[in-house]
Amino acid sequence: MSLLVVGLSHRSAPVSVLERAALSVDAQAKLLQDTLAAEPAAEAAVLATCNRIELYADVDKFHAGVAELSTLLAQHSGVGLEELTPYLYVHYEDRAVHHFFSVACGLDSMVVGEGQILGQIKDALARSQELHTAGKLLNDLFQQALRVGKRAHSETGIDRAGQSLVTFGLEQLAAGGSVETWAEGKRALVIGAGSMSSLAAATLARAGVRELVVANRTLERARRLAEILADSGTEATARAVPMADVADELTRADVVVSCTGATGLVLTAEAVAAAVGRTTPPPAVRDTLAPSADPAGTEGTDGTAGAAGTAGGDATGFEQHAAWLEKAQGEGPAPVAARDGDAPDGRTTSLALLDLAMPRDIDAAVHRIDGVRLVDIESLAEASADAPMADDVEKVRGIVSDEVAAFGAAQRAAHITPTVVALRTMAADVVAGEMARLEGRLPGLEDKQRAEITQTVRRVVDKLLHAPTVRIKQLASEPGGAGYADALRTLFDLDPQTVAAVSRADHMNNENDDPNRGRA
C-alpha cells in the first residue's frame, strides 16, 4: 500500500473554484466513507480549510487511485470532474509526505509560516479517527506531521515569516499602517463564533478596538465568546447579539469580520449599502436576485449561519445588481463620514470588511459601494504572493527534507518487520523440533543437561540470524529497500500466510493500544 494525495489549493485553483468546491463537515464525512468503499483505498483522511481541499488515502494502485479519488472529490464538491481536473494536483509516496509536512509547517499556506494549519490538521485526524477511516499509515503520517510542524515553529523563526490569516487580513485593511493605530477606538462586528472568528475577535481586542459585537446563529456560543473577550484584560467591551440584529449592528460598525459555515451570503451588497447610507435597490431589481442557498441558515464548520443573501442567480440578475450598485453611487444620502482614512484606491473608507469564509460570506459586489473596502480570500491570495520570505523558511525546508527521509525510512523498516519476525519464528520452531527429536533419541537426559543443550542451540541460531536481520533492516530503510523483504521470504522459503498473520497481529495490537486507531 502507498500514500496518495489528490487535492486543490490557492496555488492551483482560483478562489472562485475553491469556493464552489468547499466541503461542509457532513460532506467530508460522506467523502471519507465513500473513499473507503472504493476498491483502491484502505484508509482515508480529508484536510479541508479555507484555501485547500485535499484527500489523503492509502492505495494499492496508483492510476486507479488517482482516478477514483478525483472522481470522488468532484462528486462531493459539486464541481464537475472535467472542470475540476485542471486544478487538481497529485502527490505519491515520498512526494506526498513531503507535501504534507510542508503544509504542516506553513510553507504551503497563503500566509507563509502561519500556525493555524496545525489545528486544522489535528481536527482532520480526529475526524478520520472518529469515523474509523484512518489506519496505521495515516495515523502515523498525521501525528508525525504535527510533530514536524511544531518542530519548525520551535526551532526556527518561521513565525516571523508570516502571521495568521486574520492578522494578515487586518494588515491589508490597515493599508500599510499599524493595525493598532488603525483599530484604535473602532467598533467591530464579528460574525461567527468558531475558531477563526474567535481569533479575529481576540486580535481586534488586543489591537485596541473600543467595542466588540459577536453575532452568531447559536446565541449561547456568541455569549460565551463575548464573556471570554470581556475577561481578556483588554479595554474593549464585548457583547453578543443574534444573527437577526446584524443589519442594525452593521450601521454602527467601523470594521466587520465574517467567517461562518453558511452556504449562502451573510452580508448582501444591499445590506452593506444601506448601512453606509445608500438606498436599497428598487423592488424590480430585488426580485431578479436569487435567494440565498441557505435561507433558513445552517450551522456550518464555524458554528454560524447565514441570513438570506444573494448566493446565485443568472447573468441578467447580476448585471442588474451591478447596475443598481453603480447607479446607487449617485443617489440617496451621502455616505457617513470617514472613520479610518483612505483606502489604497484613493476612496474614503467608512466601513472595512474582512471576509475569511469559504464559500464567501460577503457579496463581492460591495467593492462597488463608495465608502466600503472589502478584503477577502481572493485579495489575500493576491497580496500574499508579494509577501517577503524570511531566511528561516530555508531552515524549515531543511527540516522538512530530513523528516521526510526519516519517516520514509521508518515506514520501510516497519514493512520488513513482519518478515523478520516470521523468520525468527521459523527458527524457533526448528529449534523446538530438533530438541524434541533429541529427546526421543536420548530419553535419559537430565533436566539440567537438556536445558543447557537447548540454550546452546538457541544461541547458535540467534548468532547466525543476528547480523543478517540487523543488516536487512538497515537496507530496507533505504530508498528502494522494499525488495529485501521479498528476497528474505524467498531465501528462507517463508510461508506468505505466516508473514501476513504477523502483520495482522501487529495491526490488532495497534488498535488495542489506541481505540481511535485503524478501521472499525
Salt bridges, closest charged atoms under 4 A:
GLU19 OE2 - ARG360 NE 2.70
ASP34 OD2 - LYS30 NZ 2.90
ASP34 OD2 - HIS76 NE2 2.89
GLU39 OE2 - LYS61 NZ 3.87
GLU54 OE2 - ARG52 NH1 2.97
GLU54 OE2 - HIS99 NE2 2.64
GLU83 OE2 - ARG20 NH1 2.47
ASP94 OD2 - ARG412 NH1 3.84
ASP108 OD1 - ARG11 NE 2.83
ASP108 OD2 - ARG52 NH2 2.85
ASP140 OD2 - LYS136 NZ 2.84
ASP140 OD1 - ARG517 NH2 3.21
GLU155 OE1 - ARG151 NE 3.01
ASP159 OD1 - HIS153 ND1 2.47
GLU211 OE1 - ARG187 NE 3.50
GLU211 OE2 - ARG239 NE 2.82
GLU249 OE1 - ARG239 NH2 3.01
GLU249 OE2 - ARG252 NH2 3.19
ASP254 OD1 - ARG339 NE 2.23
GLU270 OE1 - HIS321 NE2 3.74
GLU299 OE2 - ARG221 NH1 3.69
GLU326 OE2 - ARG368 NH1 2.78
GLU331 OE2 - LYS327 NZ 1.77
ASP345 OD2 - ARG347 NE 3.04
ASP363 OD2 - HIS321 NE2 3.72
ASP370 OD2 - ARG278 NH2 3.76
ASP376 OD2 - ARG360 NH1 3.77
GLU378 OE1 - ARG360 NH2 3.96
ASP392 OD2 - ARG160 NH2 2.95
ASP392 OD1 - LYS395 NZ 3.68
GLU394 OE2 - ARG397 NH1 2.50
GLU403 OE2 - ARG151 NH1 2.80
GLU434 OE1 - ARG437 NH1 3.28
GLU439 OE1 - ARG450 NE 2.53
ASP447 OD1 - ARG450 NH1 2.76
GLU452 OE2 - ARG459 NH2 3.98
ASP462 OD1 - ARG424 NH1 3.73
ASP486 OD1 - ARG489 NH2 2.04
GLU511 OE2 - HIS507 NE2 3.20
